């Protein structure tokens, strides 16, 4: 049981990293498309 549980955890971590990398890639493309540098966004969020 412990073996399948750790396997499931590894799958979850891989999915999480994949979704985060896709999300950041999409944001980066949007920033390039609209010509907004990422640094200009940071003060607006805080």
Phi, psi and omega in degrees: 000320181296326183294314180290330180292317179291326177297317179297320179297318179298317178299318180297319180295318179297317179296320180295313179297320180296316181292323178295317181294324177293319181295315179293324178295319178295317179297319181297320178294322178294319178299318179294322183294316183268355178071026179260118178292142182303329182295329180290337181283324187304313180295333181289328183281329184277000000 
